[in-house]
Amino acid sequence: MAPSIQEIYHDTVDHTTPNVKRSSSSFDPNDISINARPCDLGRVSGLIDDIASYNWGDIDFSTDRNARISLLSKARSLVAALETPRETLLRHIGAETSNLYTIVIGIETNLFREMAKDNGSPKTATHLAEAISFDPDLLRRILRHLASMNHIIQTGEDEYRPNNFSKALTTSPLAGSYQFYRDICIPAMSNLNKWLKTKSYQSPTTVIDNPFTFGHQTSQTLFEMVASTAKNTEIFNDHMVAYCQGHPAWCSESVYPAADRLISGFDPTPLPDGSDPVLLVDIGGNVGHDLQTFISQHPSHPGRLVLQDLPSVIAVAPPSLTSPLPNGKHIQLQEHDFFTPQPVVGARTYYMHHIMHDWPDAKCVSILTQIKKAMKPGYSRLLINEQVIPEKKASWETTYLDLYMMVLFGARERTEKEWRRLLEDGCGLKILGVYGPGGGVEGIVECEVALEEGEGSMRYDGY
Ligand SMILES: C[S@@+](CC[C@H](N)C(=O)[O-])C[C@H]1O[C@@H](n2cnc3c(N)ncnc32)[C@H](O)[C@@H]1O
């Protein structure tokens, strides 16, 4: 039997086996032998039984995402329970930090491209070192570590081949993401402790004073830093593409039924200047991947599609974006700063993906206010595609992103209650529904202008 949707992102059962003594029951802080005993032995046999109770052999993991994530989550729990504190420590501080930096070396020296040549056939370290002009002894040491972490496969003495992960490192979304985190994000996270100490452990709440500005010793925001060089723009855009891959399509039946919710109520009457009315504006839409998803799901959609972002991003949107769509139309590219008045008035849909989580509440209110002024009450819908953090058992994909939004922007991911407070109390919008594939990792909050209350009643201070 396949796991249910509730079981996807975490284990729903406390797998503790009653007759196994928990190490915490006899905890003595002076007894350092605890470091060499499994982290949660009491869960081990329950987790093994739980994994064994499914017919995993009947499942096609290349297509069944829910089953794959469920098994991964159980397997991770099992590893965490079996590992000793010492092993967890060394993996965290030693093995995983070494991974990050050696993987970036492999990307920047074309190591993984070399390994992928000839259909990924096994190659010696000596051969690879010569091909990428690298110290052979150092390369051997790096390859040995990457193989021990399962990122490449050792096929013989001094001989390695790539697996699907190391082959994927030759693609720009993964390669750029590693560089983006190394150059832009890690310097912020690695300064979290120092920053918090200077602020007596109070949350950052502004984009101009947070671990990012402190770590980089800059007065720039992350987006200003990203826009400041072509390389930064490229690696940021690569990361957005990588991050968005592999999620169910946002506008599909299983996530948000766009045909029923948007297309069926669309008014096709031409605008006073004779132009086609707008069906969907993707605000801060980056290089257009979400609009492309919309087109692939709804190829014969009516109305216009508009992609808005900062000039530096619109300038690098792929030319294929503006080529004719299956319905003979094309995406309109528009430079737009979302803190200024929204130029598209009365569209059926305003859509934002990964925008609100980049900004503290006060800035979100400014952005939302500009959109609300352009919305036609009773007709326009605002879709916010973001995490809706479950009140219990949030997944790691949610929790890490929440912390990164805090260090990079003084911002946050939000629970449904926090969305209601921001959108309804703060901006005078009405939430019509919260949609999503389950698990809380991505959700669509659908709103319209609240007819009875013109403005929100909350006050948000600060930058
Ligand atoms: C986290 S990315 C999300 C991109 C895209 N919506 C997605 O989900 O992949 C945030 C986007 O907001 C854009 N952005 C940042 N500040 C902006 C502003 N003031 N006006 C318009 N877009 C902005 C960035 O350029 C970037 O493309």
The ligand as an ORCA input file, in Angstrom:
! r2SCAN-3c Opt
* xyz 0 1
  C      12.794     34.582     -4.999
  S      12.667     35.187     -6.609
  C      11.191     34.447     -7.193
  C      11.128     34.341     -8.678
  C       9.957     33.582     -9.242
  N       8.700     34.181     -8.900
  C      10.029     32.146     -8.803
  O       9.265     31.725     -7.942
  O      10.879     31.414     -9.298
  C      12.204     36.862     -6.356
  C      12.062     37.662     -7.629
  O      11.644     38.985     -7.266
  C      12.328     39.889     -8.103
  N      12.344     41.200     -7.440
  C      13.051     41.593     -6.355
  N      12.778     42.867     -6.041
  C      11.867     43.294     -6.942
  C      11.172     44.527     -7.128
  N      11.384     45.559     -6.314
  N      10.287     44.596     -8.133
  C      10.072     43.533     -8.968
  N      10.699     42.340     -8.836
  C      11.583     42.228     -7.843
  C      13.699     39.275     -8.261
  O      14.396     39.793     -9.368
  C      13.359     37.804     -8.395
  O      13.187     37.416     -9.725
*
